[in-house]
Amino acid sequence: MTETHASTTAGLPPETKAKLALALDVDDLVEANRLARQMSPWFGVAKVGLELFTAAGPDVIGALFDNGYDIFLDLKMHDIPTTVHKAAKVAGALGVSYLTMHAHGGGQMLKAGVEGLREGASNAGLPDPMALAITVLTSDADAPDHIVPYRLRLAVEAGCGGIVCSAGDLKDIGELAPRVKRVVPGIRAAGGDRHDQPKAVTPNEALDAGADLIVVGRAVTLADDPQEAAAALFADL
């Protein structure tokens, strides 16, 4: 191993990795595992979204857990309360640490999801996972200003432990609900390609603004050298 490559794989301490989620937006379990192993020096949480979960199913949860990751299951559940309760109960039994539900579904749906998630984990003898409410998608640059505070209130009243929001909403959310975990997706390098994330920010910008967990995907997974990209992205943390 060259000295340069050794420096890029030195990685981050566990307490910092716990704040960094790797978005595995791929459609193949083998590729997801390869990226997870490659990125393990920098990330402590693996985010499984619709694409990977549809391709690989629940097996991906155990595989990533075996690679040392906490699991962030990002399915953005949005259905009638009964359906969300049942689906969240299954997710809780799988051992995920986080599960997303869309706050647009309303307070009753969010509460049903929270209860199902906890019930599934409890029945499996697992620690309580955290329900995360999606406020506004980062691709939605036209959402009115009142939407995030309104959906935050729904999430808190329903028992959600965290909220997914843009970095621009972190200060307001911290003032309105200081105990809620704040999760920020759409992380990019300074001057990097924003893809379909108009509200993208750098890791330092998000963490300095109060993010508790940031989600990084294409900024590293689409790079020619993902390890080098991760080392550069997190060099100032």
C-alpha positions as CSV (number, residue, x, y, z in Angstrom):
1,M,0.0,0.0,0.0
2,T,1.4,3.4,-0.9
3,E,1.7,6.2,1.7
4,T,-0.9,8.3,-0.1
5,H,-3.5,5.5,-0.2
6,A,-2.8,4.6,3.4
7,S,-3.6,8.1,4.4
8,T,-7.0,8.0,2.6
9,T,-8.1,4.9,4.4
10,A,-7.0,6.0,7.9
11,G,-10.7,6.9,8.5
12,L,-12.5,8.7,11.3
13,P,-13.1,7.9,15.0
14,P,-16.3,6.0,16.0
15,E,-18.0,9.0,17.5
16,T,-17.7,10.9,14.2
17,K,-18.6,7.9,12.1
18,A,-21.9,7.6,14.0
19,K,-22.9,11.0,12.6
20,L,-22.2,9.9,9.0
21,A,-24.6,7.8,6.9
22,L,-23.6,6.2,3.6
23,A,-26.5,6.2,1.1
24,L,-26.2,3.0,-0.8
25,D,-28.4,3.9,-3.7
26,V,-27.6,0.9,-5.9
27,D,-29.7,-2.0,-7.1
28,D,-27.4,-4.9,-6.2
29,L,-26.5,-6.5,-2.9
30,V,-23.0,-7.4,-4.0
31,E,-22.3,-3.9,-5.0
32,A,-23.8,-2.5,-1.8
33,N,-21.6,-4.8,0.3
34,R,-18.5,-3.8,-1.7
35,L,-19.2,-0.1,-1.1
36,A,-20.0,-0.7,2.5
37,R,-16.7,-2.5,3.1
38,Q,-14.8,0.2,1.2
39,M,-16.4,3.0,3.0
40,S,-16.3,1.6,6.5
41,P,-13.4,3.8,7.7
42,W,-15.6,6.9,7.3
43,F,-19.2,5.8,7.9
44,G,-21.0,4.2,10.8
45,V,-24.5,4.2,9.4
46,A,-25.7,2.6,6.1
47,K,-28.8,4.1,4.5
48,V,-30.9,1.6,2.5
49,G,-33.4,3.3,0.3
50,L,-36.2,2.1,-2.0
51,E,-33.8,1.1,-4.8
52,L,-31.7,-1.3,-2.8
53,F,-34.5,-2.6,-0.6
54,T,-36.6,-3.4,-3.7
55,A,-33.6,-5.2,-5.3
56,A,-32.3,-7.1,-2.3
57,G,-35.1,-7.2,0.2
58,P,-34.6,-7.7,4.0
59,D,-31.4,-9.7,3.4
60,V,-29.5,-6.4,2.9
61,I,-30.2,-5.4,6.5
62,G,-28.4,-8.4,8.0
63,A,-25.6,-8.1,5.4
64,L,-24.8,-4.5,6.3
65,F,-25.2,-5.1,10.0
66,D,-22.5,-7.8,9.7
67,N,-20.3,-5.2,8.1
68,G,-20.5,-3.2,11.3
69,Y,-23.1,-0.6,10.3
70,D,-26.2,0.7,12.0
71,I,-29.1,0.6,9.5
72,F,-31.0,3.6,8.3
73,L,-34.0,2.1,6.4
74,D,-35.2,5.0,4.2
75,L,-38.5,3.8,2.8
76,K,-40.4,7.1,3.4
77,M,-43.5,5.2,4.4
78,H,-46.7,6.9,3.4
79,D,-50.0,5.0,3.5
80,I,-53.0,4.4,5.7
81,P,-52.1,4.1,9.4
82,T,-52.8,0.3,9.6
83,T,-50.6,-0.5,6.7
84,V,-47.8,1.7,8.0
85,H,-48.1,0.2,11.5
86,K,-47.7,-3.3,10.1
87,A,-44.8,-2.5,7.8
88,A,-43.0,-0.5,10.5
89,K,-43.4,-3.5,12.9
90,V,-41.6,-5.7,10.3
91,A,-38.9,-3.1,10.0
92,G,-38.4,-3.0,13.8
93,A,-38.0,-6.7,13.9
94,L,-35.3,-6.6,11.3
95,G,-33.0,-4.6,13.6
96,V,-32.9,-1.3,11.9
97,S,-31.8,1.8,13.9
98,Y,-33.8,4.3,11.9
99,L,-36.9,4.2,9.7
100,T,-38.3,7.1,7.7
101,M,-42.0,8.0,7.3
102,H,-43.3,10.9,5.3
103,A,-44.9,13.5,7.6
104,H,-47.2,14.4,4.7
105,G,-49.1,11.3,5.8
106,G,-50.4,13.0,8.9
107,G,-50.2,12.6,12.6
108,Q,-52.2,9.4,12.9
109,M,-50.1,7.7,10.3
110,L,-46.9,8.8,12.0
111,K,-48.1,7.6,15.4
112,A,-49.1,4.2,14.0
113,G,-45.6,3.9,12.4
114,V,-43.9,4.8,15.6
115,E,-45.9,2.3,17.6
116,G,-45.4,-0.5,15.0
117,L,-41.6,0.1,14.9
118,R,-41.2,-0.1,18.6
119,E,-43.5,-3.1,18.8
120,G,-41.5,-5.0,16.2
121,A,-38.2,-4.3,17.9
122,S,-39.6,-5.2,21.3
123,N,-41.0,-8.5,20.1
124,A,-37.5,-9.4,18.7
125,G,-35.7,-8.4,21.9
126,L,-34.0,-5.4,20.2
127,P,-33.4,-1.9,21.4
128,D,-35.9,0.8,20.5
129,P,-35.3,2.1,16.9
130,M,-36.0,5.7,16.0
131,A,-38.7,6.9,13.6
132,L,-37.6,9.8,11.4
133,A,-40.2,12.0,9.9
134,I,-39.5,13.4,6.4
135,T,-40.5,17.1,6.3
136,V,-39.8,18.2,2.7
137,L,-37.7,16.3,0.1
138,T,-34.4,18.0,-0.7
139,S,-35.4,18.0,-4.4
140,D,-38.4,20.2,-3.6
141,A,-37.1,23.8,-3.8
142,D,-40.6,25.3,-3.9
143,A,-42.1,24.1,-0.6
144,P,-43.7,27.0,1.3
145,D,-42.0,28.1,4.5
146,H,-44.8,27.0,6.8
147,I,-44.6,23.3,5.8
148,V,-41.6,22.3,7.9
149,P,-42.8,23.8,11.2
150,Y,-46.2,22.2,10.7
151,R,-44.8,18.8,9.9
152,L,-42.3,19.0,12.7
153,R,-45.2,19.5,15.1
154,L,-47.0,16.5,13.7
155,A,-43.8,14.4,14.1
156,V,-43.2,15.4,17.7
157,E,-46.8,14.8,18.7
158,A,-46.7,11.4,17.1
159,G,-43.5,10.4,19.0
160,C,-41.0,10.5,16.2
161,G,-37.5,10.8,17.6
162,G,-36.0,12.6,14.6
163,I,-36.7,14.7,11.6
164,V,-35.2,14.7,8.1
165,C,-34.7,18.2,6.9
166,S,-32.5,20.5,4.8
167,A,-29.6,22.3,6.4
168,G,-31.4,25.6,6.0
169,D,-34.1,24.4,8.4
170,L,-31.8,23.2,11.2
171,K,-31.7,26.4,13.2
172,D,-35.5,26.7,13.3
173,I,-36.0,23.1,14.1
174,G,-33.4,23.3,16.9
175,E,-35.3,26.2,18.5
176,L,-38.7,24.6,18.1
177,A,-37.8,21.0,19.1
178,P,-34.3,20.9,20.6
179,R,-34.5,17.2,21.6
180,V,-35.4,16.0,18.1
181,K,-32.5,14.3,16.2
182,R,-31.9,16.3,13.0
183,V,-30.9,14.4,9.9
184,V,-29.6,16.2,6.8
185,P,-29.3,14.5,3.3
186,G,-28.0,16.0,0.1
187,I,-24.4,16.4,1.3
188,R,-21.9,17.4,-1.3
189,A,-18.3,18.6,-1.6
190,A,-17.8,22.4,-1.9
191,G,-18.2,23.2,-5.6
192,G,-19.3,19.6,-6.4
193,D,-22.1,18.4,-8.6
194,R,-25.4,18.9,-6.8
195,H,-27.2,16.4,-9.0
196,D,-31.0,16.7,-8.1
197,Q,-30.3,18.3,-4.7
198,P,-30.7,22.1,-4.9
199,K,-30.4,22.4,-1.1
200,A,-27.1,20.5,-0.9
201,V,-24.4,21.6,1.6
202,T,-21.0,20.4,2.7
203,P,-20.5,18.1,5.7
204,N,-19.0,21.0,7.8
205,E,-21.8,23.3,6.9
206,A,-24.4,20.8,8.0
207,L,-22.7,19.8,11.2
208,D,-21.8,23.3,12.2
209,A,-25.5,24.3,11.7
210,G,-26.6,21.6,14.2
211,A,-27.1,18.4,12.2
212,D,-26.9,15.2,14.3
213,L,-26.6,12.8,11.3
214,I,-25.7,13.7,7.7
215,V,-26.3,11.5,4.7
216,V,-23.7,11.2,1.9
217,G,-24.3,9.2,-1.3
218,R,-23.3,10.2,-4.8
219,A,-20.6,12.6,-3.7
220,V,-18.5,9.4,-2.9
221,T,-20.3,6.5,-4.4
222,L,-20.1,7.9,-8.0
223,A,-16.5,9.1,-7.6
224,D,-13.8,7.4,-9.7
225,D,-12.1,6.6,-6.4
226,P,-14.7,6.5,-3.6
227,Q,-12.1,6.2,-0.8
228,E,-10.2,9.2,-2.0
229,A,-13.4,11.2,-2.4
230,A,-14.5,10.3,1.2
231,A,-11.1,11.3,2.6
232,A,-11.3,14.6,0.8
233,L,-14.9,15.3,1.8
234,F,-14.2,14.7,5.5
235,A,-10.7,16.0,5.6
236,D,-11.8,19.0,7.8
237,L,-14.0,17.2,10.3
